């Protein structure tokens, strides 16, 4: 029997960009997440998950703090 396991991203971020378009961003490393979102505008945060666990964040800076430990 051939079974495939779906990979869970280390970080999953549900957000709306500067134009209000809702998007999903997946990253394997906290440094990738920080590098991608540094200097970007996010108008809405729908969810922030680390290894599938939802974490409460109200801003990108909250998410950066979690990523930095």
PEJOHU-V225674 format. One record per helix or strand of 2 or more residues. SS is the DSSP state (2 for helix, 1 for strand). FROM is the first residue (numbers start at 0). TO is the last residue. If there is no record, write none. Layout:
ss:SS from:FROM to:TO
ss:SS from:FROM to:TO
This chain:
ss:1 from:10 to:15
ss:1 from:21 to:26
ss:2 from:29 to:36
ss:1 from:43 to:49
ss:1 from:52 to:54
ss:2 from:59 to:67
